[in-house]
Amino acid sequence: MRLLPKRYASVDCCGSFLRAAERVAHAFDLGRLAPGKEGLATIARALIQAIDELDALDRALPPPPHLEDDALIEGFGALLGLALAETLGGETLENQNRHGIRFGRYGYFDPFMAVRSTLEADDPRETLAEYLDRASEEACGRGVIALAYRCFADALRAEGIADDFEPMFPTSAVMPSGEIVSLERLAQSSEQAPTIARHLARMLNRNVASLTDEQRATLVYPRLVGERFLEGLGEYRARLYAREFASGLWASLIAHYGDRARFLREDEVPDPELQERLALERLDRSRRELKLEPEGALYHLASRDGLDASRLLLPRLQRELESRIGEIVFVGVPHRDLLLASSDRCVLEAAVESAYQRAPHPISSAVYTLTEDRLARAL
């Protein structure tokens, strides 16, 4: 029996929210939700009540299925997303295999991250209220994501470039040529956003895609990407240079222009073997000391330069890991700024999954074995 209002179906454009929302509505008796803010308030109260129940449980025992973190995030995330879309004039969206709410052309909100953060917060009520305010700002075009895309569009038009890019939420833009432009720094720095956007537009206008031999040797680095990223490219996938080197992991290439970077297209890499070798050599020179930091049974590499996951490609990394861990090495690259390693597979799997779910630039939730210069997915 359908519990949720029929109007929710009209905003579930990607078709994946309603089932999860129905399950949580049934578990928490949330049928016949009122429209607008009244319905949102009912959902918010139910989520806070669920967190209170969870906190009251004996932590030595597993929680009932409907109070498990994953069930709460999936169910309340979907329900909250539908209610926000219905109330604020949005629609559900699946992008890079990431689900969220799209408001107009540029606004974006992740209700699942909102619920996850609320579950983990010291003050759940305040955290949830802050996320609801963010959703309202995105719907009005004043949110961080909406402003970043709008700023980029303004800069393109100022350079005489059509603003017919496709937003790839949360912070990338796919140009008609297939070029992928990261707008992460625009979203992170509202004060500098116009300047950064102008630099990006001028870079596109100068057609820097035509790399010289010198630029190929001095600007290009390897960048690991995963299935989720490639699936999100849709028809543009075929234009991106990417070579699968382990199950679920691809080595792509980026041209790094100081504080900006872009992916190389297939037609920009006439000699893949040479270009990958040059990129790997440059990556190796960029940080001679691999600072593997121990944390319990884990070792992590996190220098925050956007290239730590890519260092999995370095031959000397295996030698470094074996000297710290032993011959049996499990590794994971949940996102571009983190490489994790351990001899304890279970500990590593939990850490990789957690980091992957939180990451703005996720790569893979899988765990791999690194032996004799060979990377293979752990079975």
N, C-alpha and C positions, 0 to 999 in steps of 0.2 A: 504494500500500500504506500502510495506517495505521501510523504510527510511535508515536504517543502513546497512553498508556493510555486505555481506554474511560471510566474514571472522570472524565477531564477533560471529556468531553462533558456530563456531568450538571451541571456548574457553569457551563457556557457558556450562560447563559440568553438573552443577547442574540444569540447565534449568530454572532458576528463575530471571535472570538478563535482558534478552532481552525485555520482555514486558514493564518493568518499564523504560528501556532505550529508547524504541521506543516512549513512551508517552512524555518524556522530549525532545526528538529529534524533535517531531512534534510541541510541544509548543514553542520551541526556534529556529525552522527552522535550525536544525543541520543535515540535510540529506547529503549524499555523503561525509562523513568525509574522509579526506586523511589518509593514513596509517602512522603509526609511530608517531614521535614527532610532526609533523605538525597537525595531528588530535588531539593529546593531548592538544596542544596549543589552538586549536579552542574551545575545551571543557572548558578549564580553563578560557578563555576570556568570554565565555558565562555565566559561573558561577559567575564570578566577576561582569559582567554586571547585572545579576539577583539580586545580593546583592545590587548593587548601586540603582537599581529600587526600591527595597524593602525599602532601607533607605530613599528614596525620597517620599515615600507614607505618607499620613496623618495617624499617628499611632492611631488616634481615630477611624479609620475605619478598618474593616477586610481586609486583602490583597486579591487580586484575587486568585482563586484556584491554579493556576500554580506557584504562588509565596509564597504559604504557606510553612512553614518550613518543614513539613513532606513530602510534594510533592517534594521539592528541594532535601532533603536528600535521599529519595528513588530513584528519577529519576537520579539526577546527580551522586549519589553514584554508581548506576548500570552502567551508561554510562562510568564514569571514570574507574570503575573496568574492564569493557570489553576492553577499550582502553589500559589500562596498561597491562592487560593479553596478548593482541595481540602484543603490542610493546615490552614487556620485556620477553615474553616466559612463561606465566603462564596460569592458568585456574581458573574458578570460583569454589567455594567450599562452602558447607553448613556443618557446624560443630557445635554441641551443639545448633542447630537451629540458628546459627550465620553465616551470609554470609560474605565471603571475597574472597581474591585472594591468591592462593597457587602457590609459585614458587619453582619448584623442590620438594624435599622431606620435607625440613625444613622451607623454607621461607613463610611468611604470611603477608598480608596487608589488612587492613579494610578500603575500600574506603568510606563507609558510615560514619565512625567516622571522616575521613578526611574532608568530606563535612560538617558535623555537626560542627566540630571545626572551619572550615573556616567561616561558618555563624556567629559564636559567637565571632570571633576574632576582636580585635581592628584594626589589619592590615591584612585583608583577603588575600591579594596577598602574603605577606610574609609567612603566615601560610600555604597556599596551596602549595607554593614552597617547604617548609620544608617537607610536607607530600609526595610530589612527589619524593623528594630526598630519603626519607625513603623507598618508594616502590622500587626505583632503587637499594638501598643497599640490601634489602631483595632478590631481583632477582639475585644479584651477590653473595649471600651467606654471605654478610657482615652486614646484618641487625641485630637488637637486638634479634628478635625472631629466625632467622636462626642460629645465633651464639649460643644461649642458647641450642637449640636442638643438634647442632653439638658437643658442649662441653659435653653434657650428653652422647651422643653416644660414644665419645672418652673415657669417664670415664668408661662406661660399658665394652668396649672392653679391657681396661687396667685391669679390674677386672676379665676378662675371661668370661664375660656375653655377649651373643649375643645382638646386638643392633636392634633387630627386634620388637621394640615397635611401636605403632601407635600414631603419633602426634595427639593430640586433641587440636587444636588451640583455643585460642592463647598461652596458657602456661602450658599445661598438657601433660603427656605421659601415654598411656595405655599399660601396660606390657602384654605379652602373658598369664600370670596367671590371668589377669583381674585387677591387682593392678593398681591404679591410682597414679601417681607421679606428684606433682606440681613442675614446673620449674620456677615459678614466680620469686623467688629470683635470679636465674641465669640471667633472663632477666633484673632484676633491677640493678644488680651489676656485670659489666663486669670484673672488677679487681678481685673480689672474686669468680667468676663463676667456675674456675677450681677446687678450693678447695671445694666449695659447691657440685659440681658434683661428686667429689670423695667420699664425705660423703654419698651422695645418693646411689652411686653404691655399696659402702661397706655395707651400710644398707641392700640393696637388697641381696647382696652376703651372708650376715650372716643369711639370712632367718628369719628376725625378725617378720615375719608374725605369727610365732608360739608364741603367747603371753603367758607369765606365769600368774598365778592368781594375783601376785603382780603387774605386768604391767597392767592388766585389771583394777585394782583399782587406779593406779597412773598415767597412761599415756592417758587414753581414755576420750574423750570429745564428746558431741553431736555436730552435724553440720547439719544445715538446708540446704536442696537442693530443687530445683524446677523442673518443668517439662522439661524446656529447657536443664538443665544439664543431666537429666536422658535420654532424647531422644538422646543426643549426644553420649551416651555410646554404643548405638547400641546393638550388641550381648553380650556385657559385662554387660549390665544392670542387668541380672539375677544373676550375681555373687556378686553384691554390696549389703551390708546390708542397707536397707532403709525401714522405716515404715511410711505409710501415716497417718498423724494425723489431717490434715485439707485438704480441696479440693485444690489441686495444691501444697501442701507442704509436704515434707517427712523429717523425722528425721533419719539421718545417724549417723555413729560414726567414729571418727578419732583417730588414735594413734599419739600423739603429742611428737616428739623427739626434744625438744628445738626449734631450728629454722627450723625444718622440720616436716612435717606431712603427713600422708597417710590415706586413707579411709580403713575401715575394710570390708572384704568380708563376705558374708553370712555364710560361713563355719567357720569363726573365732568367731562367736557369738553363742555358744551352749545354753546359757540361756539369751535370749533377755531381759526379764523383769529385771533380776538382773543386767545385763550389762548397761541397760539404766538408772536404778536407781543410780548405781555407777557413771556413767558419769555425770548425772544431779547433783549429790551431789558435784562432783569435780568442775563442772562449777559454782555452787553456791558459793563454797569456794574461787574460783579464784578472785572474786571481790565482797566483801561484800557490798560496797556502789554502788548502781545503779545511776550513775550520769546522770539523765535526764535533758538535757539542753533545756530551752524554747527559741523559735525563732518565734515570732509572735503567730499564732494560733497553731503552731506545737511544739511538744517535740521530741527531738532526743537523741538516745543513740548511741554514736560513740566513743568507747574507742580504736578502731583500733587494737584490738588483734585477729581479725578474728572470734570472737565468739559473737558479739553483736546481730546478728539476732537470734542466738541459744538461747539467753536469753529470747526469747519469750516463751520458754518452762518452765521457772521458775515460780512457783505459786506466789511467792511474787511480781513478776513484776506487776500482775494485781492489787494488793493492792496498790502498789506505783503509778500506773497510775491513779487509781480511786481517790486517795488522791490529785492528781494534776489536773485532768481533770473533774472528775465527774463520774456518773454511766455509761454514754454512751461513750464508748471508741472505736475508730477506730484505727487500727494498720496496718502497712505495713512493709515488710522486702524486700526492693528492691535488696539488696546485703548483703553479709555476714558480712560486717563491719558497717551496719547501720540498726537501728530499729527506725521507725517513728510512732508517735501517735498523735491523735487530736480528738476533739469533732466535728470538722468541716470536714465532709467527702469530700467535693469538694476540699478544700485546700489540704487535705492529698492525694487525688487521683492524683492531678497534681504533687505534690512533689515526690510521689512514682514512677510515670511513668518517670519523668525526671531522677531520680537517677538510675532507672532500665536500661534505655537506655544507660547511660554513663558507666555502671559498667563493670569491667573486670571479675567479678565473680557474675553475676546476679542470683537472686533467683526467685522473683515473682513481677509482676507489679500489682497484685491484692490487694484489700483492704479488711480487715477482721474486724469483730466485736468480741470484747473480753468481755464476760459476764459469770459470775458464773463459772469461770474456764473452760469455753468452748470457743473454737475458731471456728468461722464460716465465710465463705466467705460472704461479704456484697452483698446483692441482690439489 
